Amino acid sequence: MTAALLSTTAVAKTFGPVVALRSVDLSVAPGEVHALLGANGAGKSTLVKILTGVHAPSAGTVAVMGEPVKISRPADAARYGMATVFQDPALVPDLTIVQNLRLTGANLVEVRRRLAAMDLDGLDLDEQVADIPLPFLRMLDLARALATDPQLLLLDEITAALPPDLSDRVFAVMAEQKARNRSVLFISHRLVEVREHCDMCTVLRDGRQVAVFDPRQGGESQIISAMLGESAAVVRDEIRVRSEAAAQTRERLAGAAARLEVRNLAAGRQLVDVSFTVRPGEVLGLAALEGQGQDVLFSVLAGARKADSGQVLVDGTQLRARSPFDAVSRGVVLVPSDRATALLPQQSVRANIASPLYNRVARWGPINLGRERREVADATRRLAIDLRAAAQVKRLSGGNQQKVTIGRWLVGGFSTLLLFDPTRGIDIGTKHLIYDLVRELADEGAAVVMFTSELREIALLCDRVAVLHAGRVVAELPPDAGESAILSAAHGLEAAA
């Protein structure tokens, strides 16, 4: 019997009073694409950091080809043939790509060759990292990892920030690694990716390994049941109830006046001419491939960027936002996909959620601690935020950090909610909690605009979908139009318009 390329036995990890891993057994065979699955906080990223020498295990053993090894630093992992693409690109934003690669001792020739193999040879390596969109930084990180010719490639949520065309290139890399008898450890919350591209999966729950099976045979329902335990059936019931409630809301608000109206909006070269309206109680989905102007649109709506031309109206009155504060003052708030930009990472959950209570000079003075406690407690309960590491938000899992980002607006109040890929890198249970909350907020009268890179969310959550291509809205489709029609429109094909 061939020894596992990588295996762990009873690996555990604690951070003070917080137990991140309790006991994890994992086995990845040569030539295997193995998925590591679990809800946010289940311990996936912690296990990857142990395997790559970022963290030392509190207990348990790690073995390579059947031989126990000690991985104390990332250089040890590289010596054992492992290379990792982490959730956040490990790049210095103020340096160019070439400078970053030299800083890490990467082989520039090999990195260029790997980029060319993924049809990304047009990427300017002399450009500053800060000026490059996140999806291309992730692909660059992948090329850098591949340049070491690893025996085991660890991909931690790489596709979460990628549009479909770049995700397909990642899957091609995975298939190539497998064909060369190399292995891939793949973390993704997009279960369809796991089912279509992985040979085996290991599911973690509460820091323990709870299941190992072939996802192509078990399918998504088995994965969800393993990840969530007895709550999987509850999630399915919630989906049904949410769909029925959404249909009733659409009928009730069919004749309502626009809450948010965008007229011929343009900004820079990315946003050319965008118009749409959103009514109270409506969730408008936005779909687009990478770089079609969606990020600029949300920046303008949130007051972080000035439009070159066009108008934004809130309840019929023009919004002239010179800063995000002006937009927030008119009830327009943003939940970004990059949680790090929205949070105070060193501060507590309570401080982060309560911050909108003190964002106006007129409110300065003695702090009403009783009100603060009540409103923060209500938001944390409503969002089921895990408070085990409440002293510092940076210690929470990604899903719980996103809940905190949303929770602050539950406290601060709003009339228009902008969601930019809000479930990126979030587990299935947290996703459905956020879906339910968004529909609940819409039912209470909020207007919601949501961009999502996961097209399946549109049918689950949205009332309409506007498709962006080359800085314009090229199609408005019903939510059940299907992924094929939406993707065709996103590529600018007339057949789907």
N, C-alpha and C positions, 0 to 999 in steps of 0.2 A: 504493500500500500504506500502510495506517494505521500511524503510528509507535507503538511500544510505549509504554504509559503509564509504565512503569518498566523499566529494563534495567540490568544490570551486565555489565562485561567484564573478565575476568581479575582479579577482586577477590581480594586476599589479605590475611591479617592474622596477625601474630605477636605473642606476649606473651613477650618474652625468648626462652628456648630452645623454648617451646611454640608449635608451628605450628597455629593454629586453622583458618585457611583457606589453601588453596594456590592455587587458581584457580577462581573461580566465575563462570559466565555464567548470567544469569537474565533472562527476558523475560516481562513481564506485560502482556497486551493490555487495552485498554479494554473494560469489560463482561465481564471474565473472572474466575472464581473459580479461583485457581491455588494448588495445594498445594505446600508446600516440605517434603520428606521426607528422612529419613536417620536412622541410628542415633544414640544419644546420643554426643556428641563429634564428630559429623560436621561441625558448624559452623553449624547452622541459627540458633540464637539469636545467635551472633556476627554473622552476616550481617544479621539484623534490627536489631541494635544499630548496625551501620554505616549501614544505611538510615535510621535515625532519629537519627543524630548522637550517639549515646552513645559510640561508638568511631570513630576515624578509620582508614580502610583503610591498610595498609602498601604496597599497590600496587593498580593497576586503576582503573577509572572507573565512575561511576554517572551515568545519564542519565534525565531526565524528559521525555517526549514527544520523544525523539531529541536533546535538548540536554544536553551534559555539565553536571553541577552539583556543587557542593561543599557537603556537608552536615556542618557542623562542630558543630552543637548541635541539640537537639530543636526549637528554634524554627525552624530552617531547614527541617526536615522538614515542620513544620506549614505553612510558607509555600509549600511545593511540593505541598500538598494531601494529606499523609500523616498518619494517626493510628494509634496502636498500642495494643493491649491486651497487656501483657507477661505472662509466666508468673506473677509475683507482683504483686498489686495495689499500685500506687504511691500508698499512702495512709498518713497518720500515725495510728497506732492510738489515741492519746490525744485526738485531736480528733474532733468530730462530722463527719458527712458534709458538711453545709453548710460548715463551716469548711475542710475539705479542698478542696472545690470552689472556694471563694473564694481559697484559697491559690494555686491553679493558674490563676485567672482564668477559670474555666469559666462559661458562660452558664447560670445556674440555671434559668431558664424553659425553655430548650431541653433541658436534662438531664431535667427533670421530664416534658417532652413525650415524650422518647425512652423513659423508664421506663414511662410510661402506654401507649405503643404496644406494649411488651413485656409488658403486664398486670402491671407491677410498681409501679404507682402507690401501693400500700399500704405501700411501704418508707418508714419514718420517717427523714427526712433530718436530724432533730435528734438522732438516736441516735449514741452513740460508735461509731467504727469497730471498736474492740476487742470490742464486744458483738454484732457482726453476723457470721453464718456466712460462711465463705469463698466459697461459691457465689454468694451475693448481692453480695458485694464485687466479684466478677468481672463480674457483670451491671452493677453500678454503673459500673465502669471502662469497660465497653462503651458504656453510655449517654453517659458523658463524652466518649469518642472520637467517637461519632456526632454529638454536639452541635456539632462543628466542621464537619459536612457534608463529610467527606473524599472526595477522588477515589480514594484507595487506603486501604483499611482493612487493617491488619496484625494478625492474630490469632495470638498465640504460645501454643499449648496451652490455649486458653480452655476447651475442653470437658473437659479432663482432670479438673477439679474439679467438674464439673456433673452432676447427675442427668439422666435422659432428658428430663424435661419442660422443664428450662431449656435443655438442648442444642437441643431443637427450636426454641426461640425464637431461638437464635443462628443456626440454619440459615435461619429465616425472614428474619432481618436480611440474611444473605448473599444470599438470593434477591432481596430488595428492592434491594440495592446493584447487583446484576447487571442488574435490570430498568431501573434508572436510568442504565445504561451506566457505572456506577462499578465499581471492581475490588476484589478481596479477595485478599490473600496469606494462606493458611491453613496453619498448622502443627498437625499432629495425629499421634499414634501410633495412633489408632483407624482402621485402614485401611478399615473399612466406611464411615466418615464421608467419607473421601476419595473412595471409589468412587461414593458416592451423591450427593455435593454439589459435586464439583470438575470443572472442564472440562479442566484440564491439570495435570500435576505435574512438578516438577523434583526429582530425587533426588540428594542429596549423599552422598559416601562419602569418608572421610579428607580432608575439606576441599576436595574437588573435585566438580564437577558431572559425574555419570556417566550420566544418562539424563533425557530429556524425552519424555513421552508422555501420551495420554489414558487416565486410570486406569479409565474405564468400559469401555474395550476390552481393556486389558491385565489388569485384575483384580488381586486381592491377590497371586497367585503371582508376577506380573511385578514388582510393587512390592517384594516380599520379596527376589526374586532380585537386583534392582538395588541394594537397600539392603545386602544381606549378601554379595553376590557368590557365590562357589562354596559358601558355607556354608548356603545356603537349603535344599538337599537334606538336609543334616545335621540341620537344625532339624526338618524333617518326620519324619525317622527317630526323633529324640528324642521327639517327640510320641507316636508309635506305641508306643515302648518304655515311656514313662511311663504310658500308659493301661493297658498290659498289667500292669505292675508294681502299679499302683494297685488293679486288680481282684484280684490275688493277695493284696495286703495286707488288703483288706476281708474276704476270706474267712478269712484266718488269724486276724484279731483280732475276729471277730464276737462272741465271748463274753467279751471282756476287761472288767474293771471300769473305771469312769469315772476318768479322770485329772483332769478339770475338771467340776464340777457347779455349776450356777447354779440357785438355788431362789427363785422369787418376788421377784426383785430389783427394787427401785424406788428412784428418785432424782429429786428435783425433779418438775417437771411433764412432763419429756420421757420418763422411764423409769417405766412404770407397773407392769408385772408381767411379768418375763422369766424363763423357765426353760428350760434345755437341759443336755445332757451331752455331753462329748467324751471318747472313749477314746484310750488311747495308740495311735499309728499312724493316727489319723483326722484328716482335714481337714474341718472344718465351715465351710461358707460362710454368710455373712450377707448378705442383700440387703435394701435399703430405699431409698426415695426420700429426698431431703434432709430433715433435721429430724425424723426418726422415732425418735430416741433412740439411734442407733448410736454416735455420738461419746461420749455420756454413758456408755453401757454399757462401752465400751473404757476410758474414764477410771476407772471404778469397778474394773474387773478389773485394771487396771495399778496401782492404788493411788493414783492422782492425785486421786480424789474419793471421798468417803465416801457409802455407800448410806444411804438413809433406812430401808429395811427389806429383809429377805431375807438369803440366805446365799450365799457362794461357798466351795466346798469343793475342796481340792487333795489328791488321793489319799485322800479320805475324811475329811480333817481341815479344819476351818473356817479360812479365810484371813481374818484381821482386819488388813487393811492400812491403816495410818495414813499411809503414804507409798509412793512407788514402790519405795523401798529394801526395804520389808517384802515387797512382791510379788516383787521380784527374788530376795530371800533364800529364797523358797519355790519358785523356779524359774519364775515367771511373768514374761515379758519382752515388751515392746512395740516393734514397728517401726512408727512413725507414717508417715502420708503426707507430712507436712510435714518434710522432711529437715532444715530449718534449726533446728528445735526439738530435734533429737536429736544434733546434731554440735557439735564445738568447731571453728568455721570457720577460725580463725587457726592451728590446730594441724595437725600432719602427719597423714598417713594412719596411720602407725605409732602415734602417740599416741592417736588416736581409737579404733583397733581394740584397743589394749592396755589402755585405761582400765578395763575390768571386772576386770583382774587385781589392781587396787589399791583396790577399793571397800570393803574391810573393814579395820577397825582391826587385827584379829588378823594381817593380812598385811603390815602396815607394817614397814619395816626395809630392809635392803639389797635392792636390786632385782636380780632374777635376769635379767640382760640376755640370757643365752643362751636361756632359756625364752621370754622375750618375743619375741626374733627368730624363733625356730622357729614359735611359734603364730601370730604376725602373718603370717609368710611363707606358712604353710599356708592361712590364711584368704584372703589376697590371691590365691593361686594357685587356690584352690577357686572363688572368685568372679570370677576373671579381671579383677581391678581394674586399670584403666589407671593406671600410676604415673608418667606423664610429668610431672605436676604434683603429686607426692606431698608436697612441702614444706608445702602448705596445702590443706586439704580444700575450701575455698571456690573453689579454682581448677579443681576437677574438674567434669565434666559432671554433670547431674542423676542419670543412671543410675548413674554410678560413686559418687556420694555415697550413693545408696540402698544400693549394695553394701557400702559402709563401715559404714552403719548396721546392716545384717544381720551383717556380719563381726565386729563387736564381741561379738555374742552367740554366735557360733561359738567365740570365745575364752573368753567368760565362762561359757558353759554354761547350760542351761535344760531344763525338762521340758514347759512349755507356752508356745507361741509365739503372740502376738497380732499379727496383721498388719492394719493399717488402710489399705486402698487402697494396697498396697505398690508397685504397678506404675504408679501415676499419673504420666503424663508420661515414661514410659520406652519406649525403642525395642523393636521386636519381638524382636530377638536377646537383649537383656538380660531381657526378660519371660520368654522360654522358659528362660533360664539360672536365673532365680529359681523358675519353676515346677518345674524339675527338682530344684533344691536343696530346696524345700519338701517334695516327695514323698520325697526321700532322707532328710530329717530325720524325717519321719513314719515311714518304714520303720525308722528306728533307734529308734523308740519315743516320739517327741514327740507331744503333742497340739497341733493347730493350729486356731486360730479366725481366719478371714479375712473381713473386710468388703471387698467390691469394688463399685465403681460401674460396672465393665465386666462386664456380665452374661455375656458369652461366656466369661469366665474360669472361671465356676462349672463348666461342663461339662468344661473342660480339666483342672481341678485338684481339685475338691471331691468328697467322698464323699456328703455331704448338704448341703442348703441350708435354713436357717431364715430366714423372711421376717418382717421387722419392719414394723409399721404402728401408728402412734399409741402407741408405747412398749410394744407387746406383740408376742410371737411369734404371728402369725396363721396360719402354715402351715409345715409341714416337708415338703419335696419332694425327690425324687431329683434328682441333678445333670443328668439328661437330660430333665427336665420341659419344658424349652424356655423361651425368653425371654418368650414371650407369657404363659404360666402364671405365671411369677415376677412379671412386671410387674402382672398382674391382682391377684395376692395383695398386692403392695406398695401398690396403690391401695385395698386393703381390700375387694375384690370377692369375694363368696362363691363365685362360679363357679370360682375357682382354688384355693380352700382345700382 
